[in-house]
Amino acid sequence: MADNTGPGAAAAASTGNKSSLRVDLAIFVLMLALALVGVAVTQLEHSGGRLYWLFLVLVYAGISIIRAWPRGKRQGQAVWPMISAQVFHWFGALVAINVVLFFEAADIAPRGSAADYSLLILGLSCYLAGVHFNWTYLPLGLLLTVMAVGLGYLDQLSVYGLVVPLAALAVWVFLRRGRNSAA
C-alpha cells in the first residue's frame, strides 16, 4: 500500500490544487466573457437578447453541474442529491428570468430594464451557487451584480470601465488563493 502522507503526496496535492485553480480561473473568465457578450447583445439587439439570457442560464447551470460531479465523487459525497440541488437552483433562475422576459414581451417592463433584471437574477444565482456549491461563483455573482447596477446608472462603455478592473481584481483573488492553498 502506498503512503499518502509524505512529501510526494503534498507535492501531488499542490499540483492538483494549482491545476484545479487554473481550470476554475479559466471557467470564471469564460463565464464572465459570456456575460459581457450578453450585455453587448442586450444593447445591440432589438429583442434585448431574450434567448441569450436563457441560453446563458443553461450554460452556467451545465458548467456548475459538470464541475460538481467529479468534485463530489472526490470528496465522497452522494452525487445525486448535490446534482438535484443544483438543478433546482438553476431552474429557479431560469423561471425568474422567464418571468422578467414575459414582462418585457407584455410591455410591462422596458427592454433595457428587463435585461438589467435578467443580469441581476443571474448575478444573484451565481452568488448563491458560490455560497452553496463552489466558491468560484461568488466573485462572478458579485461582478454580474455590479454590471447590472452599472447598466442601470451608466452607459455601456462605463460599465466595461467598471467591470474590467473588478474582473482583474477577481483574477488576482484566484491567483492569491492558489498561492495560499499551495503553501
SEFIPA-524945 format. One line per field, with one value per atom (N, C-alpha, C): residue number from 1; y, z negated, x; residue in one letter; atom name. Coordinates in pm, 1 decimal. Layout:
// residues N
seq c(NUM, ...) .
Y c(Y, ...) .
Z c(Z, ...) .
X c(X, ...) .
type c(a, ...) .
atom c(CA, ...) .
// end
This chain:
// residues 183
seq c(1, 1, 1, 2, 2, 2, 3, 3, 3, 4, 4, 4, 5, 5, 5, 6, 6, 6, 7, 7, 7, 8, 8, 8, 9, 9, 9, 10, 10, 10, 11, 11, 11, 12, 12, 12, 13, 13, 13, 14, 14, 14, 15, 15, 15, 16, 16, 16, 17, 17, 17, 18, 18, 18, 19, 19, 19, 20, 20, 20, 21, 21, 21, 22, 22, 22, 23, 23, 23, 24, 24, 24, 25, 25, 25, 26, 26, 26, 27, 27, 27, 28, 28, 28, 29, 29, 29, 30, 30, 30, 31, 31, 31, 32, 32, 32, 33, 33, 33, 34, 34, 34, 35, 35, 35, 36, 36, 36, 37, 37, 37, 38, 38, 38, 39, 39, 39, 40, 40, 40, 41, 41, 41, 42, 42, 42, 43, 43, 43, 44, 44, 44, 45, 45, 45, 46, 46, 46, 47, 47, 47, 48, 48, 48, 49, 49, 49, 50, 50, 50, 51, 51, 51, 52, 52, 52, 53, 53, 53, 54, 54, 54, 55, 55, 55, 56, 56, 56, 57, 57, 57, 58, 58, 58, 59, 59, 59, 60, 60, 60, 61, 61, 61, 62, 62, 62, 63, 63, 63, 64, 64, 64, 65, 65, 65, 66, 66, 66, 67, 67, 67, 68, 68, 68, 69, 69, 69, 70, 70, 70, 71, 71, 71, 72, 72, 72, 73, 73, 73, 74, 74, 74, 75, 75, 75, 76, 76, 76, 77, 77, 77, 78, 78, 78, 79, 79, 79, 80, 80, 80, 81, 81, 81, 82, 82, 82, 83, 83, 83, 84, 84, 84, 85, 85, 85, 86, 86, 86, 87, 87, 87, 88, 88, 88, 89, 89, 89, 90, 90, 90, 91, 91, 91, 92, 92, 92, 93, 93, 93, 94, 94, 94, 95, 95, 95, 96, 96, 96, 97, 97, 97, 98, 98, 98, 99, 99, 99, 100, 100, 100, 101, 101, 101, 102, 102, 102, 103, 103, 103, 104, 104, 104, 105, 105, 105, 106, 106, 106, 107, 107, 107, 108, 108, 108, 109, 109, 109, 110, 110, 110, 111, 111, 111, 112, 112, 112, 113, 113, 113, 114, 114, 114, 115, 115, 115, 116, 116, 116, 117, 117, 117, 118, 118, 118, 119, 119, 119, 120, 120, 120, 121, 121, 121, 122, 122, 122, 123, 123, 123, 124, 124, 124, 125, 125, 125, 126, 126, 126, 127, 127, 127, 128, 128, 128, 129, 129, 129, 130, 130, 130, 131, 131, 131, 132, 132, 132, 133, 133, 133, 134, 134, 134, 135, 135, 135, 136, 136, 136, 137, 137, 137, 138, 138, 138, 139, 139, 139, 140, 140, 140, 141, 141, 141, 142, 142, 142, 143, 143, 143, 144, 144, 144, 145, 145, 145, 146, 146, 146, 147, 147, 147, 148, 148, 148, 149, 149, 149, 150, 150, 150, 151, 151, 151, 152, 152, 152, 153, 153, 153, 154, 154, 154, 155, 155, 155, 156, 156, 156, 157, 157, 157, 158, 158, 158, 159, 159, 159, 160, 160, 160, 161, 161, 161, 162, 162, 162, 163, 163, 163, 164, 164, 164, 165, 165, 165, 166, 166, 166, 167, 167, 167, 168, 168, 168, 169, 169, 169, 170, 170, 170, 171, 171, 171, 172, 172, 172, 173, 173, 173, 174, 174, 174, 175, 175, 175, 176, 176, 176, 177, 177, 177, 178, 178, 178, 179, 179, 179, 180, 180, 180, 181, 181, 181, 182, 182, 182, 183, 183, 183) .
Y c(-117.7, 0.0, 124.9, 225.0, 347.1, 437.7, 509.9, 606.3, 740.8, 792.9, 919.0, 1036.4, 1021.2, 1129.1, 1197.0, 1149.3, 1203.2, 1328.1, 1377.5, 1499.3, 1482.4, 1362.3, 1339.1, 1359.5, 1316.2, 1334.7, 1483.1, 1557.7, 1701.7, 1772.6, 1732.6, 1793.9, 1760.6, 1635.6, 1596.4, 1673.1, 1690.9, 1766.6, 1912.2, 1968.4, 2106.5, 2122.1, 2026.8, 2030.7, 2018.7, 1929.2, 1914.1, 2040.4, 2108.0, 2233.3, 2341.7, 2350.8, 2451.4, 2424.3, 2296.9, 2260.5, 2292.5, 2257.9, 2286.7, 2437.1, 2511.9, 2657.1, 2715.3, 2663.4, 2711.2, 2685.2, 2566.3, 2533.5, 2625.7, 2645.2, 2736.0, 2877.0, 2923.4, 3057.5, 3067.4, 2966.5, 2966.9, 2966.8, 2888.4, 2883.5, 3017.3, 3076.0, 3207.3, 3310.8, 3314.4, 3411.6, 3385.4, 3259.8, 3225.7, 3271.9, 3243.4, 3280.8, 3432.4, 3502.4, 3648.3, 3703.6, 3645.9, 3689.8, 3667.9, 3555.3, 3528.2, 3630.8, 3670.2, 3772.4, 3908.1, 3941.3, 4068.0, 4068.2, 3953.3, 3941.4, 3963.6, 3908.8, 3928.5, 4073.7, 4149.3, 4293.0, 4360.5, 4324.5, 4383.2, 4343.6, 4216.9, 4169.4, 4243.6, 4263.0, 4334.6, 4475.9, 4541.0, 4678.1, 4687.0, 4585.7, 4592.4, 4532.0, 4427.8, 4355.0, 4412.7, 4420.5, 4479.0, 4399.3, 4267.7, 4185.6, 4184.6, 4253.5, 4260.0, 4133.7, 4049.3, 3927.3, 3827.1, 3824.0, 3734.9, 3594.0, 3536.0, 3397.4, 3383.6, 3488.6, 3479.9, 3461.1, 3534.2, 3521.3, 3381.8, 3327.8, 3191.5, 3091.3, 3110.2, 3025.7, 3034.5, 3155.5, 3175.1, 3103.4, 3105.9, 3032.6, 2883.6, 2831.6, 2689.3, 2656.9, 2744.7, 2723.3, 2726.3, 2826.6, 2836.6, 2712.8, 2670.7, 2551.1, 2428.3, 2413.3, 2298.6, 2297.3, 2412.2, 2421.0, 2386.7, 2440.7, 2417.3, 2269.1, 2206.4, 2064.6, 1976.9, 2005.0, 1924.7, 1936.7, 2056.1, 2074.8, 2010.0, 2002.5, 1946.6, 1794.9, 1732.6, 1586.3, 1525.5, 1554.5, 1492.9, 1541.8, 1666.4, 1718.9, 1642.5, 1616.4, 1539.6, 1397.6, 1336.2, 1199.5, 1196.1, 1294.8, 1300.8, 1317.1, 1393.3, 1419.6, 1312.2, 1212.4, 1102.5, 1138.9, 1242.3, 1285.0, 1209.5, 1201.4, 1146.1, 1246.1, 1200.8, 1291.9, 1333.9, 1242.9, 1276.8, 1383.2, 1380.3, 1490.6, 1626.8, 1627.3, 1751.5, 1799.6, 1707.3, 1743.6, 1793.6, 1724.2, 1767.7, 1905.6, 1933.7, 2067.0, 2172.8, 2142.4, 2237.4, 2254.7, 2146.3, 2155.0, 2245.1, 2226.4, 2311.5, 2456.5, 2476.5, 2611.1, 2684.4, 2623.1, 2688.7, 2693.6, 2597.7, 2603.0, 2726.0, 2757.1, 2877.4, 3003.3, 3009.3, 3124.9, 3132.5, 3018.0, 3013.6, 3061.8, 3019.3, 3062.4, 3212.5, 3261.9, 3405.3, 3490.3, 3448.8, 3525.4, 3515.7, 3400.7, 3388.9, 3482.5, 3498.9, 3591.9, 3734.9, 3772.1, 3906.1, 3925.5, 3825.0, 3836.1, 3837.2, 3769.4, 3777.9, 3920.6, 3982.8, 4121.9, 4212.9, 4184.5, 4263.0, 4242.9, 4118.2, 4087.6, 4148.5, 4157.2, 4213.7, 4365.4, 4426.8, 4570.6, 4620.7, 4533.7, 4573.7, 4634.2, 4578.7, 4628.8, 4661.0, 4772.5, 4805.0, 4709.1, 4702.7, 4609.8, 4626.0, 4747.0, 4769.3, 4724.4, 4755.1, 4713.7, 4562.5, 4497.8, 4351.6, 4286.5, 4343.6, 4290.2, 4311.5, 4428.4, 4455.5, 4358.7, 4336.2, 4243.8, 4100.8, 4062.4, 3928.3, 3910.8, 4012.2, 4007.5, 4004.3, 4078.5, 4078.9, 3941.7, 3878.8, 3743.8, 3645.6, 3657.2, 3569.5, 3595.0, 3721.4, 3754.4, 3695.4, 3708.1, 3651.7, 3499.4, 3438.6, 3293.1, 3245.5, 3317.7, 3282.0, 3301.4, 3410.8, 3435.0, 3320.9, 3283.8, 3175.4, 3041.1, 3020.0, 2898.9, 2900.1, 3017.3, 3028.7, 2998.5, 3036.5, 3008.8, 2858.8, 2796.4, 2658.5, 2551.1, 2583.4, 2478.2, 2493.1, 2610.6, 2628.1, 2775.8, 2805.3, 2944.0, 3029.4, 2968.2, 3047.5, 3124.3, 3084.6, 3158.1, 3287.5, 3298.6, 3421.0, 3545.9, 3551.3, 3674.2, 3698.1, 3590.9, 3607.1, 3670.5, 3620.6, 3677.9, 3823.3, 3857.0, 3997.1, 4084.9, 4036.2, 4114.2, 4131.9, 4027.4, 4039.1, 4138.4, 4139.0, 4234.0, 4377.2, 4396.3, 4529.7, 4571.8, 4477.2, 4508.8, 4551.6, 4480.0, 4514.3, 4652.7, 4680.4, 4813.2, 4919.7, 4890.4, 4984.8, 5014.3, 4910.1, 4931.8, 5018.1, 5007.8, 5089.9, 5237.6, 5266.9, 5404.4, 5463.2, 5378.4, 5426.6, 5377.9, 5430.5, 5376.8, 5253.9, 5184.4, 5057.3, 5070.0, 5172.1, 5189.7, 5207.1, 5280.8, 5299.8, 5169.0, 5083.5, 4954.3, 4872.4, 4870.7, 4796.9, 4858.4, 4989.3, 5055.2, 5020.1, 4984.6, 4944.0, 4794.5, 4713.6, 4568.2, 4515.8, 4572.4, 4521.2, 4528.7, 4642.4, 4642.6, 4545.7, 4534.8, 4439.9, 4296.1, 4266.6, 4132.2, 4105.3, 4205.0, 4188.7, 4161.7, 4229.1, 4204.7, 4061.7, 4014.6, 3877.5, 3775.5, 3800.1, 3710.6, 3711.2, 3828.3, 3838.1, 3755.2, 3760.4, 3680.4, 3532.2, 3488.9, 3349.4, 3309.4, 3390.9, 3358.2, 3358.6, 3452.5, 3460.3, 3339.7, 3299.8, 3182.4, 3057.9, 3050.7, 2938.1, 2932.5, 3047.1, 3050.6, 3013.1, 3059.4, 3028.3, 2880.6, 2817.2, 2674.8, 2587.2, 2638.3, 2561.0, 2562.1, 2664.4, 2677.2, 2584.0) .
Z c(0.0, 0.0, 0.0, 74.0, 85.6, -33.6, -73.7, -182.8, -123.8, -163.6, -109.9, -202.6, -293.6, -388.6, -371.3, -283.5, -267.4, -182.5, -159.2, -79.2, 64.2, 117.5, 254.2, 263.7, 158.9, 157.7, 148.8, 67.6, 55.3, 187.8, 257.8, 387.6, 488.8, 487.7, 580.2, 550.0, 422.1, 384.6, 427.3, 409.1, 450.2, 600.5, 677.2, 823.2, 862.0, 792.0, 819.6, 788.6, 676.4, 640.5, 744.2, 792.2, 892.8, 1023.1, 1060.3, 1182.8, 1169.6, 1055.6, 1032.1, 1031.0, 971.5, 968.5, 1109.3, 1192.7, 1331.7, 1406.1, 1386.0, 1451.9, 1400.8, 1268.1, 1211.1, 1266.8, 1278.1, 1331.1, 1477.3, 1556.6, 1698.4, 1712.7, 1631.1, 1637.5, 1592.6, 1488.4, 1441.4, 1552.8, 1618.9, 1726.3, 1841.3, 1876.8, 1982.5, 1945.6, 1823.3, 1782.0, 1776.8, 1731.1, 1729.4, 1871.6, 1960.1, 2100.6, 2162.6, 2134.2, 2186.9, 2134.2, 2008.1, 1952.6, 2018.7, 2043.8, 2111.8, 2253.6, 2321.5, 2453.3, 2440.4, 2333.1, 2309.1, 2293.8, 2225.7, 2210.2, 2346.8, 2428.6, 2562.8, 2649.0, 2645.0, 2724.1, 2681.3, 2551.7, 2499.7, 2555.2, 2564.5, 2612.0, 2763.6, 2836.6, 2982.4, 3045.5, 2986.1, 3048.8, 3005.1, 3100.1, 3072.5, 2966.8, 2967.4, 2872.6, 2734.4, 2719.1, 2588.9, 2552.0, 2649.7, 2621.2, 2538.9, 2559.3, 2481.8, 2472.4, 2586.7, 2587.3, 2531.1, 2543.0, 2492.7, 2341.7, 2267.9, 2121.9, 2080.4, 2150.0, 2118.5, 2149.6, 2263.6, 2301.7, 2196.2, 2148.6, 2052.0, 1920.2, 1874.7, 1752.3, 1772.1, 1887.6, 1914.0, 1920.9, 1981.0, 1987.3, 1846.4, 1767.4, 1630.5, 1549.4, 1565.0, 1492.8, 1535.6, 1665.6, 1714.8, 1661.1, 1662.7, 1610.0, 1461.5, 1388.1, 1244.3, 1213.7, 1283.6, 1259.5, 1302.2, 1417.6, 1466.2, 1371.6, 1318.2, 1224.8, 1089.5, 1048.4, 917.3, 914.5, 1025.5, 1029.3, 983.2, 1049.9, 1003.7, 865.2, 833.3, 701.4, 592.1, 613.8, 516.9, 502.1, 612.6, 606.7, 531.6, 557.8, 488.6, 338.6, 299.3, 157.6, 92.1, 169.4, 115.2, 81.9, 144.4, 120.6, 213.1, 172.2, 259.6, 372.9, 495.6, 610.1, 648.8, 649.3, 698.4, 616.4, 483.7, 409.6, 442.0, 460.6, 495.0, 633.7, 727.6, 864.2, 862.5, 791.0, 788.8, 723.8, 620.8, 559.9, 662.5, 742.6, 844.8, 952.8, 993.3, 1096.6, 1048.0, 924.0, 870.3, 856.9, 816.6, 804.1, 938.1, 1041.3, 1171.7, 1240.8, 1211.4, 1266.3, 1211.6, 1084.7, 1026.2, 1097.5, 1130.8, 1204.6, 1343.4, 1406.8, 1540.8, 1537.4, 1438.2, 1424.8, 1398.5, 1309.3, 1276.5, 1399.8, 1477.6, 1598.4, 1700.2, 1710.0, 1799.5, 1759.0, 1630.3, 1583.2, 1623.9, 1604.6, 1644.7, 1795.1, 1872.2, 2017.6, 2061.0, 1986.1, 2011.9, 1988.0, 1879.1, 1852.3, 1966.1, 2021.5, 2134.9, 2255.9, 2285.1, 2402.3, 2388.0, 2264.8, 2240.5, 2222.2, 2247.4, 2232.4, 2090.0, 1993.6, 1853.0, 1810.1, 1863.7, 1834.0, 1966.5, 1974.1, 2097.8, 2120.8, 2244.0, 2284.8, 2200.2, 2183.7, 2107.8, 1963.5, 1902.3, 1763.1, 1752.3, 1847.4, 1844.5, 1853.9, 1936.3, 1947.8, 1818.0, 1756.5, 1628.2, 1520.5, 1516.6, 1416.7, 1442.1, 1568.4, 1601.6, 1555.5, 1579.3, 1535.2, 1382.7, 1317.2, 1171.0, 1116.7, 1177.0, 1135.7, 1156.1, 1268.5, 1295.6, 1193.1, 1158.5, 1057.4, 921.1, 880.9, 753.5, 755.7, 866.2, 878.0, 868.0, 931.5, 922.8, 780.6, 718.5, 581.4, 490.3, 500.2, 416.3, 451.6, 579.1, 617.7, 552.6, 539.4, 471.5, 323.4, 262.7, 121.0, 98.7, 187.4, 162.9, 237.2, 352.7, 435.0, 455.9, 501.3, 537.7, 520.6, 438.3, 404.6, 526.8, 638.5, 754.6, 816.1, 782.6, 833.0, 756.3, 634.8, 555.3, 626.5, 667.9, 735.1, 866.9, 935.9, 1060.2, 1031.6, 929.6, 893.3, 854.6, 780.3, 741.5, 863.8, 956.0, 1077.9, 1164.1, 1176.9, 1256.0, 1191.8, 1060.3, 990.8, 1011.1, 1003.9, 1030.7, 1173.7, 1267.2, 1406.3, 1417.4, 1350.1, 1357.2, 1299.3, 1185.3, 1124.4, 1214.8, 1269.4, 1359.4, 1482.9, 1538.3, 1656.2, 1622.9, 1499.5, 1458.5, 1447.3, 1414.4, 1390.8, 1497.4, 1564.5, 1656.2, 1797.4, 1893.6, 2028.0, 2040.2, 2151.2, 2168.7, 2155.7, 2211.8, 2207.3, 2063.3, 1983.8, 1844.3, 1766.7, 1800.9, 1733.4, 1757.3, 1881.1, 1909.5, 1834.9, 1821.8, 1746.6, 1598.9, 1548.7, 1410.2, 1392.4, 1485.2, 1470.4, 1497.7, 1592.5, 1626.5, 1506.1, 1435.6, 1316.7, 1207.6, 1191.1, 1092.1, 1132.0, 1261.0, 1308.6, 1284.8, 1306.1, 1278.1, 1129.5, 1044.6, 901.1, 867.8, 931.8, 907.7, 951.1, 1062.9, 1108.6, 1007.0, 953.5, 851.4, 728.8, 688.3, 573.9, 603.8, 725.2, 763.8, 749.5, 804.4, 802.6, 658.9, 581.2, 441.8, 363.6, 388.1, 319.2, 357.9, 483.8, 527.8, 457.5, 437.4, 366.6, 220.3, 160.7, 18.8, -1.7, 91.6, 75.9, 106.2, 184.3, 216.3, 100.4, 14.3, -96.8, -211.9) .
X c(83.2, 0.0, 88.3, 50.9, 130.7, 104.1, 209.3, 197.2, 157.3, 41.0, -10.1, 16.6, 113.2, 136.7, 271.7, 356.2, 491.1, 495.6, 618.3, 635.5, 586.7, 595.3, 546.0, 396.8, 324.7, 178.9, 143.9, 221.3, 195.5, 221.2, 327.3, 357.3, 249.1, 200.8, 93.3, -34.4, -65.5, -185.4, -171.4, -51.4, -27.1, -43.5, 9.4, -5.5, -152.1, -224.5, -367.8, -444.3, -408.2, -474.3, -447.3, -323.2, -289.3, -363.4, -370.1, -441.6, -590.0, -647.9, -789.5, -814.7, -722.8, -736.8, -730.4, -641.1, -632.5, -762.3, -818.9, -945.4, -1055.3, -1062.0, -1162.4, -1147.0, -1022.5, -997.2, -1039.3, -1005.9, -1044.4, -1196.3, -1263.6, -1410.3, -1469.4, -1412.0, -1457.3, -1446.3, -1331.6, -1309.0, -1407.3, -1428.9, -1524.4, -1665.0, -1706.8, -1842.2, -1858.9, -1755.0, -1761.7, -1767.2, -1687.7, -1689.6, -1826.9, -1889.5, -2024.3, -2125.0, -2109.9, -2199.0, -2175.5, -2049.6, -2019.5, -2076.6, -2070.1, -2132.5, -2283.2, -2341.7, -2484.9, -2521.8, -2437.7, -2462.4, -2458.2, -2359.8, -2349.5, -2468.5, -2506.7, -2621.1, -2747.3, -2762.8, -2879.6, -2885.9, -2770.0, -2766.1, -2787.4, -2744.5, -2747.3, -2871.6, -2924.0, -3034.0, -3168.3, -3261.1, -3392.7, -3469.1, -3456.6, -3531.3, -3467.3, -3353.1, -3289.9, -3214.0, -3188.7, -3114.5, -3193.3, -3323.8, -3411.7, -3356.0, -3330.1, -3285.0, -3144.2, -3064.7, -2927.9, -2924.9, -3008.6, -3009.1, -3054.6, -3153.2, -3198.0, -3087.1, -3022.6, -2909.4, -2799.2, -2772.4, -2664.9, -2694.0, -2817.6, -2852.1, -2826.0, -2864.1, -2841.5, -2692.2, -2613.7, -2468.8, -2409.1, -2446.2, -2395.5, -2435.5, -2559.6, -2606.6, -2527.0, -2507.4, -2431.5, -2289.7, -2224.7, -2087.7, -2086.3, -2180.5, -2185.2, -2206.0, -2296.8, -2326.3, -2209.5, -2152.7, -2039.4, -1920.3, -1897.2, -1784.7, -1812.6, -1939.3, -1972.7, -1960.4, -1985.8, -1988.1, -1855.8, -1742.9, -1617.2, -1573.8, -1602.9, -1566.8, -1640.9, -1768.3, -1846.6, -1795.4, -1758.2, -1704.4, -1571.7, -1484.8, -1355.3, -1373.5, -1474.0, -1496.3, -1582.9, -1621.9, -1700.4, -1844.4, -1896.0, -2034.1, -2129.2, -2253.0, -2355.6, -2378.0, -2357.9, -2359.4, -2500.7, -2596.1, -2730.0, -2801.0, -2793.7, -2857.2, -2793.7, -2662.2, -2593.6, -2636.8, -2645.6, -2688.4, -2832.5, -2920.3, -3060.4, -3073.5, -2993.3, -2996.4, -2955.6, -2853.7, -2810.6, -2916.6, -2978.7, -3083.0, -3196.1, -3239.8, -3346.3, -3300.1, -3177.1, -3122.9, -3127.5, -3070.4, -3062.4, -3197.9, -3286.3, -3421.4, -3494.2, -3471.8, -3531.5, -3486.0, -3356.9, -3305.0, -3368.4, -3382.7, -3442.5, -3587.3, -3663.1, -3802.7, -3809.2, -3725.1, -3726.9, -3695.1, -3596.0, -3562.4, -3675.4, -3740.6, -3855.5, -3967.9, -3990.2, -4093.3, -4057.2, -3931.8, -3887.1, -3904.6, -3867.7, -3881.0, -4028.1, -4113.2, -4257.6, -4306.3, -4258.7, -4294.7, -4250.4, -4133.8, -4086.1, -4176.7, -4209.7, -4293.8, -4433.6, -4483.3, -4615.8, -4611.7, -4496.8, -4476.6, -4502.0, -4478.6, -4486.3, -4352.4, -4244.8, -4110.0, -4041.3, -3969.7, -3898.0, -3780.2, -3736.2, -3629.7, -3503.6, -3456.8, -3334.1, -3346.8, -3459.7, -3481.3, -3488.5, -3554.4, -3565.6, -3427.8, -3342.8, -3206.6, -3129.6, -3145.3, -3079.3, -3127.7, -3258.4, -3313.5, -3265.8, -3258.4, -3209.9, -3065.2, -2984.7, -2845.3, -2837.2, -2922.4, -2925.2, -2964.9, -3063.8, -3104.7, -2990.0, -2923.2, -2808.6, -2697.2, -2673.9, -2574.0, -2608.9, -2733.6, -2777.9, -2767.5, -2804.4, -2795.4, -2651.4, -2560.6, -2418.1, -2366.8, -2405.0, -2361.6, -2407.9, -2533.6, -2585.4, -2521.8, -2490.3, -2417.2, -2278.7, -2219.7, -2090.4, -2101.0, -2210.9, -2232.2, -2255.1, -2331.2, -2374.8, -2295.7, -2236.8, -2178.0, -2027.7, -1983.4, -1842.9, -1808.5, -1708.7, -1674.9, -1645.2, -1603.5, -1564.1, -1681.3, -1803.0, -1919.3, -1943.6, -1888.9, -1907.9, -1857.4, -1729.8, -1684.3, -1757.5, -1794.5, -1869.8, -2005.6, -2073.4, -2203.1, -2192.9, -2088.3, -2068.3, -2041.3, -1959.4, -1930.6, -2056.0, -2135.9, -2259.3, -2355.3, -2360.9, -2446.9, -2397.2, -2266.7, -2209.9, -2241.9, -2233.3, -2267.4, -2413.7, -2503.5, -2646.4, -2671.8, -2612.0, -2628.4, -2567.7, -2450.1, -2384.0, -2466.2, -2528.2, -2612.3, -2732.9, -2779.4, -2892.9, -2857.6, -2732.3, -2691.6, -2600.2, -2525.3, -2423.2, -2451.2, -2378.9, -2390.1, -2300.7, -2311.1, -2242.5, -2091.0, -2032.6, -1888.2, -1839.9, -1912.8, -1876.2, -1883.2, -1977.3, -1989.3, -1863.6, -1816.0, -1692.7, -1574.9, -1572.1, -1466.5, -1471.0, -1586.3, -1602.5, -1575.0, -1623.4, -1614.9, -1474.0, -1403.9, -1270.8, -1175.8, -1166.6, -1080.1, -1128.1, -1259.0, -1310.6, -1279.7, -1286.3, -1251.5, -1103.3, -1019.7, -876.3, -854.6, -929.6, -920.7, -963.4, -1069.0, -1115.4, -1009.6, -944.5, -837.1, -723.4, -692.0, -588.1, -625.8, -753.4, -800.3, -782.5, -817.3, -798.4, -652.0, -564.0, -420.5, -366.4, -411.1, -366.9, -416.2, -537.6, -593.8, -513.2, -470.7, -390.0, -256.0, -193.5, -65.8, -83.6, -193.1, -217.3, -248.0, -319.6, -352.0, -232.1, -135.8, -15.3, 83.3, 71.5, 167.9, 135.6) .
type c(m, m, m, a, a, a, d, d, d, n, n, n, t, t, t, g, g, g, p, p, p, g, g, g, a, a, a, a, a, a, a, a, a, a, a, a, a, a, a, s, s, s, t, t, t, g, g, g, n, n, n, k, k, k, s, s, s, s, s, s, l, l, l, r, r, r, v, v, v, d, d, d, l, l, l, a, a, a, i, i, i, f, f, f, v, v, v, l, l, l, m, m, m, l, l, l, a, a, a, l, l, l, a, a, a, l, l, l, v, v, v, g, g, g, v, v, v, a, a, a, v, v, v, t, t, t, q, q, q, l, l, l, e, e, e, h, h, h, s, s, s, g, g, g, g, g, g, r, r, r, l, l, l, y, y, y, w, w, w, l, l, l, f, f, f, l, l, l, v, v, v, l, l, l, v, v, v, y, y, y, a, a, a, g, g, g, i, i, i, s, s, s, i, i, i, i, i, i, r, r, r, a, a, a, w, w, w, p, p, p, r, r, r, g, g, g, k, k, k, r, r, r, q, q, q, g, g, g, q, q, q, a, a, a, v, v, v, w, w, w, p, p, p, m, m, m, i, i, i, s, s, s, a, a, a, q, q, q, v, v, v, f, f, f, h, h, h, w, w, w, f, f, f, g, g, g, a, a, a, l, l, l, v, v, v, a, a, a, i, i, i, n, n, n, v, v, v, v, v, v, l, l, l, f, f, f, f, f, f, e, e, e, a, a, a, a, a, a, d, d, d, i, i, i, a, a, a, p, p, p, r, r, r, g, g, g, s, s, s, a, a, a, a, a, a, d, d, d, y, y, y, s, s, s, l, l, l, l, l, l, i, i, i, l, l, l, g, g, g, l, l, l, s, s, s, c, c, c, y, y, y, l, l, l, a, a, a, g, g, g, v, v, v, h, h, h, f, f, f, n, n, n, w, w, w, t, t, t, y, y, y, l, l, l, p, p, p, l, l, l, g, g, g, l, l, l, l, l, l, l, l, l, t, t, t, v, v, v, m, m, m, a, a, a, v, v, v, g, g, g, l, l, l, g, g, g, y, y, y, l, l, l, d, d, d, q, q, q, l, l, l, s, s, s, v, v, v, y, y, y, g, g, g, l, l, l, v, v, v, v, v, v, p, p, p, l, l, l, a, a, a, a, a, a, l, l, l, a, a, a, v, v, v, w, w, w, v, v, v, f, f, f, l, l, l, r, r, r, r, r, r, g, g, g, r, r, r, n, n, n, s, s, s, a, a, a, a, a, a) .
atom c(N, CA, C, N, CA, C, N, CA, C, N, CA, C, N, CA, C, N, CA, C, N, CA, C, N, CA, C, N, CA, C, N, CA, C, N, CA, C, N, CA, C, N, CA, C, N, CA, C, N, CA, C, N, CA, C, N, CA, C, N, CA, C, N, CA, C, N, CA, C, N, CA, C, N, CA, C, N, CA, C, N, CA, C, N, CA, C, N, CA, C, N, CA, C, N, CA, C, N, CA, C, N, CA, C, N, CA, C, N, CA, C, N, CA, C, N, CA, C, N, CA, C, N, CA, C, N, CA, C, N, CA, C, N, CA, C, N, CA, C, N, CA, C, N, CA, C, N, CA, C, N, CA, C, N, CA, C, N, CA, C, N, CA, C, N, CA, C, N, CA, C, N, CA, C, N, CA, C, N, CA, C, N, CA, C, N, CA, C, N, CA, C, N, CA, C, N, CA, C, N, CA, C, N, CA, C, N, CA, C, N, CA, C, N, CA, C, N, CA, C, N, CA, C, N, CA, C, N, CA, C, N, CA, C, N, CA, C, N, CA, C, N, CA, C, N, CA, C, N, CA, C, N, CA, C, N, CA, C, N, CA, C, N, CA, C, N, CA, C, N, CA, C, N, CA, C, N, CA, C, N, CA, C, N, CA, C, N, CA, C, N, CA, C, N, CA, C, N, CA, C, N, CA, C, N, CA, C, N, CA, C, N, CA, C, N, CA, C, N, CA, C, N, CA, C, N, CA, C, N, CA, C, N, CA, C, N, CA, C, N, CA, C, N, CA, C, N, CA, C, N, CA, C, N, CA, C, N, CA, C, N, CA, C, N, CA, C, N, CA, C, N, CA, C, N, CA, C, N, CA, C, N, CA, C, N, CA, C, N, CA, C, N, CA, C, N, CA, C, N, CA, C, N, CA, C, N, CA, C, N, CA, C, N, CA, C, N, CA, C, N, CA, C, N, CA, C, N, CA, C, N, CA, C, N, CA, C, N, CA, C, N, CA, C, N, CA, C, N, CA, C, N, CA, C, N, CA, C, N, CA, C, N, CA, C, N, CA, C, N, CA, C, N, CA, C, N, CA, C, N, CA, C, N, CA, C, N, CA, C, N, CA, C, N, CA, C, N, CA, C, N, CA, C, N, CA, C, N, CA, C, N, CA, C, N, CA, C, N, CA, C, N, CA, C, N, CA, C, N, CA, C, N, CA, C, N, CA, C, N, CA, C, N, CA, C, N, CA, C, N, CA, C, N, CA, C, N, CA, C, N, CA, C, N, CA, C, N, CA, C, N, CA, C, N, CA, C, N, CA, C, N, CA, C, N, CA, C, N, CA, C, N, CA, C, N, CA, C, N, CA, C, N, CA, C, N, CA, C, N, CA, C, N, CA, C, N, CA, C, N, CA, C, N, CA, C, N, CA, C, N, CA, C, N, CA, C, N, CA, C) .
// end
